[in-house]
Amino acid sequence: MEPEKFAAKITEDLAAIHKDEHLHIWYNPEWIKNEKQRADLDEVAILREKREERTVNYGFEEIKIHPGNIGYLKLNSFSYDMDAFNVAIGAMNFLSNTDALIIDLRENGGGSPEMVQFLCSYFLENPRKHLNSFYYKEKDKTTQYWTYTYLPGKRLDKVDLYLLTSKKTFSAAEEFSYNLKHTKRATVIGETTGGGAHDNKFIILNDNFEMSLPFARAINPVTKTNWEGIGVEPDVKVTSDRAQETAQVLAIRKMSEKEEDPKFKTYYLWMYEMYESRLNPVTIRMDVLKSYVGTY
């Protein structure tokens, strides 16, 4: 049997028993070779690793302000690199004057709990809030994650917040969604997420195979449980390809409903018509179109 198929089969058998989304075995000899040599990595190799993170901007792929002062952040990972925090600060400062914000997690496969903690802090007011805990069975120890009291720049604790999810949204991206959903701080829009709530580490089995091994369990202070195996359920269920347009419609409609200034209210209503037409475009039957044709 080919080694890739062998690893996939073992993973399938383990999943049938354990049902843990973080439990996985891969055939990955190149990665294993590099890991074994990591202690001997020279400065050039270390800089190359950092450059790889930098070339994807530490997961911060796109930041925009859409019509109606709706911010948009496409976040593809929660980076472990310390330089990522400077990028996060810049992103939050750029978006700090928006009236609504959409964070796109549809392609986010997870990452650092510390980055989750840092970004969640921007959306929750002081005093500090308990976000999540991890219980480590081996050490019989629990580590808590709380929001930061101080943050560089403005908090966005009053901005109307929407999170976009898909079936590919996983691990730390699910924690971010779960934290903000259960503090009633964000509206989650899209598909139910992948369902991986356990912290994991990567183990080298031999020269060819590596393993993702779960070793800690998330415990949310509100639900007293987590999203393992079930995912984060969206507040508004739509297919992932319609999530962004749905969020834009909900955001601008809410802004128009609470607006008292006639000038801004008219503007928001115009924006609502635009976003609604993108979400639900009008189609005209061909026979109707043909009836408009005349002789000129």
Secondary structure per residue as TSV (DSSP state, phi and psi in degrees):
chain	resnum	aa	ss	phi	psi
A	1	M	-	360.0	139.7
A	2	E	-	-62.6	142.5
A	3	P	H	-60.1	-35.2
A	4	E	H	-62.8	-43.5
A	5	K	H	-69.9	-34.9
A	6	F	H	-61.8	-46.3
A	7	A	H	-62.7	-42.0
A	8	A	H	-64.0	-37.9
A	9	K	H	-68.0	-41.9
A	10	I	H	-63.0	-43.1
A	11	T	H	-59.1	-43.6
A	12	E	H	-61.0	-43.4
A	13	D	H	-66.2	-41.3
A	14	L	H	-64.1	-41.3
A	15	A	H	-64.4	-32.5
A	16	A	H	-64.8	-27.5
A	17	I	H	-94.6	-50.5
A	18	H	H	-90.0	-32.2
A	19	K	-	56.6	38.9
A	20	D	-	-107.3	122.9
A	21	E	T	-69.4	-16.4
A	22	H	T	-92.3	-6.6
A	23	L	-	-85.0	114.3
A	24	H	E	-155.6	147.5
A	25	I	E	-124.6	135.2
A	26	W	E	-125.3	150.1
A	27	Y	E	-89.2	111.5
A	28	N	-	-151.6	62.9
A	29	P	H	-61.2	-33.8
A	30	E	H	-66.9	-45.2
A	31	W	H	-61.8	-41.9
A	32	I	H	-63.2	-42.5
A	33	K	H	-59.7	-44.6
A	34	N	H	-65.0	-39.9
A	35	E	H	-64.9	-40.0
A	36	K	H	-66.5	-26.3
A	37	Q	T	-94.6	2.2
A	38	R	G	-57.7	-36.9
A	39	A	G	-64.3	-23.1
A	40	D	G	-102.7	11.1
A	41	L	-	-62.7	135.1
A	42	D	-	-86.0	175.6
A	43	E	H	-62.0	-34.7
A	44	V	H	-63.3	-43.7
A	45	A	H	-65.5	-39.8
A	46	I	H	-64.6	-42.9
A	47	L	H	-64.4	-32.7
A	48	R	H	-65.8	-41.1
A	49	E	H	-61.4	-44.9
A	50	K	H	-65.2	-36.1
A	51	R	H	-64.5	-37.3
A	52	E	H	-59.7	-41.5
A	53	E	H	-66.4	-40.5
A	54	R	H	-66.4	-34.3
A	55	T	H	-68.2	-20.0
A	56	V	T	-104.7	15.3
A	57	N	G	53.6	36.4
A	58	Y	G	57.4	30.7
A	59	G	G	93.7	-13.6
A	60	F	E	-86.0	87.7
A	61	E	E	-80.6	-39.7
A	62	E	E	-149.6	135.4
A	63	I	E	-133.2	127.8
A	64	K	E	-145.5	161.9
A	65	I	E	-115.2	114.7
A	66	H	E	-88.6	160.3
A	67	P	T	-50.6	139.9
A	68	G	T	91.5	9.4
A	69	N	T	60.8	42.6
A	70	I	E	-100.1	116.1
A	71	G	E	-78.0	154.4
A	72	Y	E	-140.5	127.7
A	73	L	E	-128.2	119.2
A	74	K	E	-96.3	110.0
A	75	L	E	-115.5	112.7
A	76	N	-	-97.9	-8.9
A	77	S	-	-164.0	162.9
A	78	F	B	-108.2	92.4
A	79	S	-	-66.6	145.7
A	80	Y	-	-85.5	-16.8
A	81	D	S	-67.5	134.5
A	82	M	T	-63.0	-30.3
A	83	D	T	-65.9	-18.8
A	84	A	H	-64.5	-27.5
A	85	F	H	-66.8	-34.1
A	86	N	H	-65.3	-38.1
A	87	V	H	-66.3	-41.6
A	88	A	H	-61.2	-42.6
A	89	I	H	-62.1	-44.5
A	90	G	H	-61.7	-41.1
A	91	A	H	-64.2	-44.6
A	92	M	H	-66.2	-38.0
A	93	N	H	-65.8	-40.7
A	94	F	H	-60.9	-36.9
A	95	L	T	-92.4	2.0
A	96	S	T	-69.7	-15.8
A	97	N	T	-102.6	9.2
A	98	T	-	-77.3	155.3
A	99	D	S	-91.8	-23.6
A	100	A	E	-143.7	152.9
A	101	L	E	-139.7	132.8
A	102	I	E	-112.5	122.8
A	103	I	E	-108.9	119.4
A	104	D	E	-93.4	108.8
A	105	L	-	-110.2	17.2
A	106	R	T	-66.4	-22.6
A	107	E	T	-118.2	21.8
A	108	N	-	-95.7	115.6
A	109	G	-	-94.9	3.4
A	110	G	-	120.1	-153.3
A	111	G	B	139.2	-132.8
A	112	S	-	-85.7	125.1
A	113	P	H	-61.7	-30.0
A	114	E	H	-67.9	-36.4
A	115	M	H	-70.3	-36.7
A	116	V	H	-58.5	-47.8
A	117	Q	H	-58.3	-45.9
A	118	F	H	-63.8	-48.5
A	119	L	H	-70.6	-38.0
A	120	C	H	-58.9	-34.9
A	121	S	H	-59.9	-31.7
A	122	Y	H	-66.3	-23.1
A	123	F	T	-102.9	1.9
A	124	L	S	-126.1	134.4
A	125	E	-	-77.2	160.8
A	126	N	S	-72.7	155.5
A	127	P	S	-70.4	169.3
A	128	R	-	-54.0	145.2
A	129	K	-	-116.2	140.2
A	130	H	E	-79.9	117.6
A	131	L	E	-90.8	-48.6
A	132	N	E	-167.0	161.8
A	133	S	E	-134.4	155.0
A	134	F	E	-121.9	127.0
A	135	Y	E	-99.6	126.1
A	136	Y	E	-105.2	107.2
A	137	K	T	-63.5	-41.2
A	138	E	T	-59.7	-38.2
A	139	K	T	-100.0	-4.2
A	140	D	T	49.8	52.3
A	141	K	E	-132.9	144.6
A	142	T	E	-120.9	129.8
A	143	T	E	-109.8	128.0
A	144	Q	E	-100.7	146.3
A	145	Y	E	-117.8	121.8
A	146	W	E	-118.6	158.7
A	147	T	-	-68.1	156.9
A	148	Y	-	-78.7	139.1
A	149	T	S	-71.2	-42.8
A	150	Y	-	-112.3	139.2
A	151	L	-	-135.7	145.7
A	152	P	S	-70.1	124.0
A	153	G	S	88.8	-171.3
A	154	K	-	-79.5	146.1
A	155	R	-	-77.0	152.0
A	156	L	-	-111.1	41.8
A	157	D	T	-76.5	-8.4
A	158	K	T	-108.8	-9.2
A	159	V	S	-69.6	142.6
A	160	D	E	-71.9	118.1
A	161	L	E	-114.2	133.1
A	162	Y	E	-129.9	134.8
A	163	L	E	-116.1	128.6
A	164	L	E	-98.2	130.5
A	165	T	E	-128.5	160.0
A	166	S	-	-141.9	-178.2
A	167	K	T	-65.7	-21.4
A	168	K	T	-85.9	-11.3
A	169	T	-	-66.4	125.5
A	170	F	-	-147.6	154.0
A	171	S	T	58.0	-116.1
A	172	A	H	-61.0	-33.1
A	173	A	H	-66.4	-31.8
A	174	E	H	-71.9	-39.2
A	175	E	H	-60.4	-45.6
A	176	F	H	-56.0	-46.8
A	177	S	H	-66.0	-44.2
A	178	Y	H	-64.8	-43.9
A	179	N	H	-57.3	-50.4
A	180	L	H	-77.8	-26.1
A	181	K	H	-68.9	-45.2
A	182	H	H	-85.0	-7.3
A	183	T	T	-92.1	6.3
A	184	K	T	57.1	37.1
A	185	R	-	-102.2	-20.0
A	186	A	-	-138.7	154.6
A	187	T	E	-102.3	122.0
A	188	V	E	-93.2	127.7
A	189	I	E	-127.9	131.1
A	190	G	E	136.5	-131.6
A	191	E	S	-111.9	158.5
A	192	T	-	-62.4	134.8
A	193	T	-	-77.0	178.8
A	194	G	-	-66.8	-31.8
A	195	G	-	92.7	43.9
A	196	G	-	-118.4	100.7
A	197	A	-	-108.2	-3.5
A	198	H	E	-95.4	138.4
A	199	D	E	-69.7	148.9
A	200	N	E	-139.8	162.7
A	201	K	E	-135.6	160.5
A	202	F	E	-103.5	126.1
A	203	I	E	-113.5	134.2
A	204	I	E	-85.6	119.8
A	205	L	-	-87.1	-43.1
A	206	N	S	-159.4	-160.8
A	207	D	S	-71.5	-10.2
A	208	N	S	-120.5	-25.2
A	209	F	E	-122.9	139.0
A	210	E	E	-121.6	162.9
A	211	M	E	-136.4	136.1
A	212	S	E	-91.2	116.6
A	213	L	E	-116.4	115.5
A	214	P	E	-68.4	141.2
A	215	F	E	-142.3	0.2
A	216	A	E	-148.3	148.2
A	217	R	E	-113.1	129.8
A	218	A	E	-75.2	141.4
A	219	I	E	-133.2	112.9
A	220	N	-	-80.3	134.9
A	221	P	T	-68.5	-18.5
A	222	V	T	-89.2	-52.1
A	223	T	T	-86.7	-17.4
A	224	K	S	64.6	15.1
A	225	T	S	-144.8	-156.4
A	226	N	-	-150.5	-165.6
A	227	W	-	-105.2	12.1
A	228	E	T	-58.9	125.2
A	229	G	T	78.7	-13.9
A	230	I	T	-119.5	-20.3
A	231	G	-	78.1	176.3
A	232	V	-	-93.8	121.4
A	233	E	-	-80.3	126.7
A	234	P	-	-69.6	151.7
A	235	D	S	-73.0	-32.9
A	236	V	E	-125.1	110.6
A	237	K	E	-87.2	117.8
A	238	V	-	-145.5	162.3
A	239	T	-	-64.3	149.8
A	240	S	G	-59.9	-28.8
A	241	D	G	-73.0	-12.7
A	242	R	G	-108.0	2.2
A	243	A	H	-66.5	-44.5
A	244	Q	H	-64.8	-47.6
A	245	E	H	-63.5	-36.3
A	246	T	H	-63.4	-43.8
A	247	A	H	-62.6	-41.0
A	248	Q	H	-62.4	-42.6
A	249	V	H	-63.8	-46.4
A	250	L	H	-63.0	-41.0
A	251	A	H	-65.6	-49.4
A	252	I	H	-70.9	-31.9
A	253	R	H	-66.1	-42.5
A	254	K	H	-63.6	-40.3
A	255	M	H	-64.3	-40.8
A	256	S	H	-68.5	-35.9
A	257	E	H	-68.5	-34.3
A	258	K	H	-95.3	-5.8
A	259	E	-	-75.1	132.8
A	260	E	-	-105.3	-24.1
A	261	D	S	-73.3	120.9
A	262	P	H	-56.9	-38.1
A	263	K	H	-65.2	-48.1
A	264	F	H	-68.7	-35.5
A	265	K	H	-62.2	-42.6
A	266	T	H	-62.3	-42.1
A	267	Y	H	-61.8	-45.5
A	268	Y	H	-65.2	-35.7
A	269	L	H	-65.8	-37.8
A	270	W	H	-62.9	-44.4
A	271	M	H	-64.4	-36.4
A	272	Y	H	-60.9	-45.1
A	273	E	H	-60.1	-39.6
A	274	M	H	-64.7	-49.5
A	275	Y	H	-67.0	-37.5
A	276	E	H	-63.6	-39.1
A	277	S	H	-67.9	-29.4
A	278	R	H	-73.5	-36.9
A	279	L	H	-73.0	-42.6
A	280	N	S	-127.7	74.2
A	281	P	-	-64.2	143.4
A	282	V	-	-79.2	132.8
A	283	T	-	-116.3	140.9
A	284	I	-	-115.1	129.0
A	285	R	-	-59.5	149.5
A	286	M	H	-62.1	-37.2
A	287	D	H	-66.8	-31.7
A	288	V	H	-70.6	-42.6
A	289	L	H	-61.0	-40.9
A	290	K	H	-65.2	-29.0
A	291	S	H	-70.2	-17.7
A	292	Y	T	-80.6	-15.2
A	293	V	-	-75.8	130.1
A	294	G	-	-124.2	-172.9
A	295	T	-	-105.9	123.8
A	296	Y	-	-122.3	360.0
